[in-house]
């Protein structure tokens, strides 16, 4: 039995950067791809703060062939003089001491994204090695570190003709066990975003491995941002730009109504994406509704007394960027995703009210066009309400709240229950037979559901498959939706690993992103990973989830190694077709080994489906997350919107990333 005594000697103190290495997720979110790329954002954000202070205009990011990264700017450079309190160079303090930086002194940085002074030191702590060059006072100062520890004091290594900071580091494979290789496409979205929010900076992103190079410089700022977001839609007018400052808080807002039905609102505080909103978003919404309502009433644009316009009506088909710079931002939660400063609501509301009212008075044709769209949204909302009433009455008449096709589970505790949304009745039948009835529910889906990216709510509610999904989950419909009534802790999308299956998954993800985003953000949505190949020799059966795994299994079988487990876990996803055939290796048939390539889930018998795809002990699930609201909305509009050309370009560019879509 373990020692139950607990004394003073059991209290540990993690000194220096040891705490970061022990608990990296506390500082960068996780140690997967998201946390890995976050290291770049931390260093780039420091350079952006120099841009905001007016001392930098260029940032260059280089992905090196050896897996290391280099970020350089032409700012003032990290201070290199001796720090009075620590007795060493200020550069060493910044790179090795948590909560050390210049962001606490508003005489140095009036506004900044970095608030806690942990960015550079965390990157250093989580790197195999890191080195910093500071060009300052005509000299080049240098220091190198290994896993956060300086190898020597800061020294001068040459003369400098310019100013700035160069940070190079290689992520530590002991921390980032999945991979230490940065992806150009992931970094591109954030750099593009930063260029829109900071038109005074030019950001160059270069990959030494592939020779790709791209420069981002948006002279039009957030006006260009709105045009970029709406590039696949038809705008009803030119973007409306509003700018002002009050109580040392600059406010920038740009919006445009388009021919779509979805609201695309992206908000930022000191360049930080506040995807949960906050006081600045509340101020914008209040001002938009009040000012537009007043304009419609004053100009007698609402003819019917039966129609009352709501805030949702004014935001249908609206794309808006809100960017505020707050000297002392107070964020709710550690993730900095919701602004809590109550005074910012009044500041944004005041600036928005005044300038929007003036714009509408000066541009009556635009004002009339917007109100006409808002009236159509109100009429559609009323039609959706009637559709919901019909659905509720129908359920009441049938005295059955759950869809007839749903095979429910016996446990009622949502935390321990999961539901599979399965493509096709055939696969649904196998899943129903193979499942564990205690905690696994099955809802077969007939064909492809409606593309909700291009449909209003009342049209969506007319789709039987979508109604069945909402009803089975228990969350309700439209305005009556309540995620606290969720009947299952996991919602698992299970479709074939072919082109049609990928389309069905994307349609379902579009539905969840547009109408149940909270479910994704709460971590309830997953994608099942069925195997692609069955490899059989004698009585032995093995399953492979991608081509690489297939080849590895063939090699093991040929070498005579015995496998303890029949199911090999993996998470790749590729398209496949064909029938069972003699396995080939190095272009030659392999005697006695037969390989089948599954065309779909319906080809698997219940036992195979359970052991490979549904058994919690052996299955692989991909959790769906939203790391960047702007990037996610952009992907869904590109893939599921009306414009064909952006979709073709996306497919051509991402053809090599067959595995999954990061949203």
N, C-alpha and C positions, 0 to 999 in steps of 0.2 A: 504494500500500500504506500502511496506517495506521502512524503513528509508534509504534515498539515501545519507545521509551525511557520509563522510569517513574522519576521522581525525587521529591524532597521537595515540589516545587512542585505535584505532582499530588494531594497530600493535601488534601482539603477539610474544613473545619470548618463545620458547620451550626450557627449561633448562634441563641439564643432559640427561638422557635417555628417557625423555618424547617424544622426536621427533621420536625415534625408535618405541615406542608403538603406537604413532599416525599414523605413516606411515611405517609399517614394510616392505611392498613390496619394498620400495626404497632400503632396505638393504639386503633382502634375496630373492627377486624376486616375491614371492607371499606368501599367507598364506594357500596354499593347501598342499598336500603331498610333493610337490617339496621343498617348503620353509621349511617345518618341518624337512625333512632330511638334508637340507642345514645346520641346526644348528650343526649336528654332524660333517659335513665336515669342518666347521669353526674351531672347537676345535681340530679335528684330524690334520688339516693343520698346526696348531701351533706346534703340536708334530712333524710333518714331518719336519718343519723348524729346529727343534732341531736335527733331524736326518741328515739333509743337513749340519748343522754346525759341525757334528761329535760328538755330545754329547748324542745321544739317539739311542737305537737299538731295543727297544720293545715298542709297543703300544697295549693296551688292551681296547676293547669296550664291555660294558655289557649293554644289554637291560633288565631292571629290571621288576619284576612282577607288580609293581605299576605304570608302564608307565614312570618312570624316566630313565635316561641314565647316565652311568659312563664311562669316558674316562681317562685312566691313561697312563703315559709314564715314562721312566727312564732317562729323560734329566736333565738339570741343575736346573729346577724349576723356576717358575716366581719369580723375585726379591721381597724380603719382607722388605727390609730396608726402612727408611723414605725418601720419595721423597722431595727434597729440595723445589721445586716450590709449591707443594700442601700441604706439612706439614703432610701427612698421609702415610701409608705403600704403597709402589709401587704396591703391589698386589691389593689394593683397587683402585688405579688409573687405572690399566689395566682393572679391571672388571667393573668400573663404569664411566669411562671418554672416550668419543669417540675420535678417532685419538690419542690414547696413546698406545705406544708399543715400542719394540726394533727393529722394522724392518726399521726404518728410519736411523739407524746408521750402516753403512756397516762394522764397526769394530766388531759389534756384530753378524750380519748375512750378509755374503757376498751375498747370494741369498736367496730369500724367496718367497713363494706364497702370503702371506699376505703383502699388501703394504700400507694399509690405517689405520691400527691400530684400526679397529672397530669390529673384529671378536668376541672376548671373551665378550666384553661389550654388543654387540647386542644379543648374546645368553642369557646373564644374564637378559637383559631388557625384553626379550620375554618369560621368564620362570616364572612359579608360584613361584618357589623357586630355588635357586642355591647355591651350597657350593663348596669351593675350599680348598684342602689340598696341601700344599707345603712341600716337604721333602727336607731340606736344612740345611747345617751347623750342622748336628746332631740333628736337632729339627723338629717338625711337626707344621707348622703354619696353622691357620684355620680362615676362615671367611665365614659367611652365609648371603644370600641376599633374599629379597622377592620382586619380580617384579622390580629388578634392584637396590633396596635400601638396603644398608648394615644394618644388625640388631645390629651389635656391631663392635668394632674395631678388627683388626687382632690380634689373640692371639696364644700363644703356648699351644698345648694340649698334648704334649708327646715328646719322643725321637725318632729319625729316624736313621735307620741303612743304608738307601739308599738315593738316590736323585730322584727328579721327581715331577710331578704335577698330582693331581687327581681332575678332575672336574665332579661334579654330578649336574644334573638339571632335572626339570620336566617341559616340555613345558606348557605354559599357555593356558588353554582351552578357555579363553576369546579372545585369539588371533587366535588360530588354532581351529576354530569352527567345522570343518569336523571331525577331529580326532587328538589325540595327541600320538597315538601309532605308533612307528617306525616299519618298515617292514625289516626283515632280508634280504630278497632277493634284496631289493633296495640298502641297504648299502653294500651288498656283492660285487656288481659290482665295486663300487668306491674303496673299500679296495683291491680288486684283482688288479685293475689298479695301485693303489699306490705301491703295492708290486712289480709289474713289473718295475715301474719307479725308485724304490729305493731298490735295491737288498740287501742293508745292513740292512734293517729293517724287523722285524717279527711282523705281525699284527694279533691279535686274536680277533675274533668277536664271541660273545656268547649271546644267548637269554635265560634268566632265565625262561621265560614262557614255552618254548617248549623243553628246554634242548639241543637245537642245539648249536654246537660249531665248529668253523672252524678257522684254522690258515693259513695265507698267507705269504709265504716266498719264493720268486723267486730268487734263487741264480744266475740264468742265465740272470736276468734283462730283457732288451727289446728283447733279443734273444728268451727268453721263451715267451714273449708277442706275437711275430710274430708267433711262433709255436702254441700258444693258439688260435689266431685269425684264423689261417689256418688249424685248427685241422680237419675240415670237408672237406678240399680240398686236392688235390694231388699236392705237391710241385715239381717244376721242378729242384730244386737244394737245397743245404743247405742254410740257411739264411746267408746273407752277412752282416757283422757287421763293421761299420765304426765309429771311435772314434777320437776326436782331440780337441784341445783347442787353441784359438787365441784371443788375447785382453781380457783375463780373462773371456772368454765365452766358457765353455765346450759344445761340440756338440756330441751327440750320434745318430746314424742312423742305423737301421737294416731293411733289406728288403728281400723279397722272391717273385719270380714269381710262380704262381700256374696255374692249368688247367682251371680256371674260366675266366670270361670276365669282372668282375667288379673291379674297383680300390678301394682299402681299405687303405686310408691314414689317420693316426691319429697323430696329432701333439700336442706337449706340451711345455709350457714355465714355468719353475720352478714348474712343476707338474700340472699346470693348462691346461686343455684341450682347445686348441684354435681351435674350430671346424670351425671357419671362416678362418682359415689359417693365412696368414701374411707374413712378410719378410723371416722368416726361411723356410716356405714352398716354397716360390718363388725361394729361393736359391737352394733348393733341386731339384725342377723341372727343372730349367735352367741347372744345372750341369748334371742331369741324361740324358736329351735330347742331350746336346752337347757331353758328353763323349761317350755315346752309338753310336751316329751318327758317330763320329770320328772313333770309333773302327770298325763299320760296313764298312765304306769307306776304311779304311786302310787295312782291311783284305779281301776286295772284296766280302763281304757277301751279298750285294744287287746287283743282276745280272741284273735287268731290270731298264732302264732309266725312265720308265713310272711311277715307284713307288717312291714317296717321303715320308719319314717317319716323322710323326708329334709327338708332345709331348703326345697327347692322345694315340697314338699307343704304345709308350713306357710305358704307365701306365695301359694298359689293362691287367687284371689278376695280378696286382701288389699289394702286401700287404706291407706296410711300416710304421714304427714307427719313428717319429722324436722327439727327446727330447733335448732341449737346456736349459742351465741355464744362465740367463741374469742378471747381477748385478742391472741394472736400467731399467727394462722393461717398455716400453710405449705402453699401450694397447689402441686400438681404440674402444671407447664406454665403458660404465660403466660395461658391462657384462664380460670384459676381454676375449673376444673370438677371437680377431685378433691382432697379434703383429705388432706394427708400427715402431720399431727401424730399420731404413734403413740400418745401418751398419751390422746388423745380416745377411742380404742376402749375402753380400760378404764373410762373415766368413764361413757360411754354404757351399756356392758355392765352395770356395777355398778348404776346407777340403774334400768335396765330390768329386770334380774333380780329385784331386791328388790320393786319396785312391781307388776310383773306377777304374781309369785307370790302376793302379798297379794290382788290383784284376783281371781285365780282361786279362791283359798280362800274369798273372801267372796261370790263369784257362781258357784256350782257349775253352775246351769242353762246359763249362758253358756259356761262351760268345756267342758261336755259337748257343746253345740251346735257349738263350734269344732272339737273333736276329731273329731266325726262328719264334718264337712266335710273335714277333713284326711285321714281314712281313705278317703273317696271319691276324693280327689285321688290318693292312693297307689295305689288300685285302677286308676284311669284311667292312671296312669303305667305300671303293669305292662301294661295293655292296649296302650298305645302302644309299649312295648318289643317286645311280641309282633308288633305290626303292622310294626314296622321289620324284625324278623327275617324276616317273611314276604316283605317287599319285597326284602330282600337275597338271600334264597334264590331268589326268582323271577328276579331279575336274573342270578344265578349259573347257574340252569338254562337260561335263554335265551341265556346267554353274550353278553349285550349290555348294557353299562352305560348307554348313552345311549338316549333315547326315539327311537322309529322316525320320528316326525314332525319331528325336529330336522334341519335342513339346516346342518351344521357348516361352519366356515371352515377353510382349509388351514393358516393360521399357528397355531402352538402357544403363542406368547408372550402371556400374558393382558394384558400392558400395551398391546398393540396390537390386541387383539381386542374385539369387541362383539357382544352378542346382542340381537335384537329379540324381545320377547314380543308377538305380533301377534294382534289380535282377528279370529277367523274364518279358515276355510280359504281363502276367496276372496282376501282381502287377503294371507294368508300365501303363496299361489301367486304373486301379483304381486311380493311382496317377495323371494321366492326367485329369481325371474327377473331382477329389477332390481338386486339387491345386488352388491356387490363380493365375490366368493367368497373372496378371500384373507383378509379380516379380519372379515367380517360373517356372523354365524350367525342363522338364523331359526327360531323355535319358534312355530308357530301354536297358538292356544288355542281350544278348542271351547266356545263359550258362556261363561257366567259361572261363575267358580270359586266354591268354597264361601266363605261369610262366616265367616272364622276368628275374628271378634270374639265370636261366639256358639257356638263349637265347641271341644271338647277336642282334645288333640293326636292321639289315636288316630283320631278321626273325620276330622281333617284329612288324616291319612296314607292314609285310604281313598279320598280324592279323587284320581283319576288325573291331572288337569291339574296339581294342586299337586305331586304326586310327580314329574311330568315336569319341573317348574320346578326343584325341588331337585336332581334328578339331572343336568339339563343344566348347571346352574351349577357342579356338582361340590362343593358345600359340605357334602353329607351331610344327614342327617335328625335332628331333635331333639337329644338329648344328644350324638350323634356328630358334630354340625355343626362344621366346621373351615373358617373363612373364608380361611385361607392356601391352601386348595386351589381357590380361585376360578379358573374357566377363562376368565373374560372381565373386562376392565377396566371396561367399560361395560355396564350392563343397561338397555335402553331400552324403555319401555312405549309401544306404538303401538296406539291404538284410534281408532275413529271419533269425529268431533267432534259427536256427538249425545248425547242423554240416556243411551242405552244404553252408549255409549262411555265417558261420564263415570262411569257406575256401575261398569263393568269396571275402569277406572283406579283408582277408589276401593277396590274389592275387592282389587286387586293391591297397592296402597299399604298397605292394612290388613294383608295378609300379610307384607309386608316390614317394616312397623313392629313388628308383634308377634313375628315369628320370625326376622327378619334385620336388626335395627336397626343392627348394626355395619356392615352393607353401606351403609346410608344415611349413617351418620356418617363413613364413609371416603370418601364422595363418588362412589360407583359407580352410583347409580340416577338415571335421567333419564326425562323424558317427551318423546316426539316431538311435533312441531307440524306436522301436515299442513295444507295450504291448504284454504280453504273455497270459494274461487271460482276459476274459470278464465275469463279475459276474452280474447276473440279478435277481432281485426280483420284480415281477410285472412290472411296467413301468420304474423302476429305473435300470440304467446300470452303472456299474463301471468298470474301467480298472486297472489292476495291472501289474507291470513291473517285479516282482519277487515273489518268494514264500512267503517271509516275508510280502510283501505288500498285497498279496492275503489273508493271514491269518488275517492281521489287518483289512481289509475291511469286511471279514466275521464276525469278532467279533463286529465291529461297527453296521453292519446290524442286527445281532442277538440281540444287546443291544437296538435297536430301535432308534439309533442316525440318524438324517437326515444329508445328505451331501449337501452342497451348490453347489459343483462342481462335475460334472460327471467324470472329468479326474483327476486322482491322479498322480502327477509327481514323477518320480524316475529315476534311471540310472543303474539298475542292468540288467544283460543279462544272461539268462539260456536257455538251450535247452528244447524243449517241443514237445509233441505229444498227440494225442487223440481227442475225440469228446466231444460235450456238455454232461454234466452229472449233476446229483444232487450233490451239493457241500457237502463236508465232513468236519467236524470239530471235533477234538479230537476223530477221528475214527468213528464218528456217522454221518448219513445223516442229513443235515440241511433242514428242511421243507420249501418249497416255494422258495428256492434259486437254480438257475441253473448256472453252471459255464462252460464256453467254454475255451478250450486251443487252441490257434491259431496254425495251422501247418505252416502257411506262410502268407506273406503280401497279397497274392492273395485271401485269405479267407475274407479279410476285404472289406466292401463296401466303395465307395469313401468318404462318410461322416465320417465313422469310421477312415479311414486312415488320413483324414484331422484333425479331432479333437484330435487324439491321437499322431500323429507322424509328422504332417506337419504344424500345426497351430503355428506360432511363440509365441503366447500367452500361449500355454499349453504344447508344445512339450519339450523334453529334448534332447539336442545334446551333444555329447562328442567331444571336440576339440582334434585333433591329434597333438601332439607336439613331438619334438626330444630333450630330456633332455641330452642324452649322445650318441654321434655319434658312439662310439665303441660298446656300449651295443645294440643300434638299429641294426647296421650292423650284430652283432653277432646273434641276434634273427632272422633276416630275413634269414641269411645263415643256421641257425639251422632248421627253419621251412620249407624253400623252396629250400634248397640245395639238393645235391645228397645223402649225408650220412644219413642213416636211424637211426643208433644207437643214435646219439645226439638228434635227433627229439623225439625218444621214451623216452629218459631220461627227456627231457624238459616237455613233456606231463605228465609223471608220477609225476614230481616234482611240476607242476603248476596246477594240476587237480582241486585243491580247489579254484583257482583264475579264476572262470568262467566269471567274469564280463567283463573285457576288457583287452587289451594288451597295456601296457604303452610303447610308442616308442618315 
